Structures are given as C-alpha cells and as structure tokens.
Amino acid sequence: MEVWALEGYGAAYTLREMLTIKSDDILGRSQTFDSIIKNETIKPPNSPASFNVLLNYLRGLALDVNLKKYDPSIKNQGHNE
C-alpha cells in the first residue's frame, strides 16, 4: 500500500530508490556507498535480487526468458495499428 501512496504523490525517484538501492540491489548498494564517500555521481541501479529470483523460477519452469533493453527510438516494431 505504501508503494501506491508514493506513486500517487509522484515520488517516482524515491520509490525507485526504495525498491532497488535501499532494498535488495546488493551491488548497487555497495557502489552507491562508495560513490557517496568519494563524492562521485551515483550510478543507475542494477536489477534487484528478487527480480533475478523471479527469472530463475521462470527458467526453472522451462520458460525461455530473454531480457531486452528499452529503446525509445523504436516505435511499433512489428505491430500494425
């Protein structure tokens, strides 16, 4: 419920931080801490560990899951409107 409340108030960046770096992004948490100590810019978060667990469950069910990076320059590829 708290997630929807933050989304409703438009706190997308706070929500992203809470669900990745402060949650279970193990590598991102360490990199963020090092960046803060060294006064560097914080890198974008990695995928959360819970997402990797979900992928492994799906692959365990013999589902071929391939992740693709979002490219906003590609519009309606292979879809007819």
HELIX and SHEET records of a PDB file:
HELIX    1   1 GLU A    2  GLY A    8  1                                   7    
HELIX    2   2 ALA A   12  LEU A   19  1                                   8    
HELIX    3   3 ILE A   26  ILE A   37  1                                  12    
HELIX    4   4 ALA A   49  GLY A   60  1                                  12    
END                                                                             
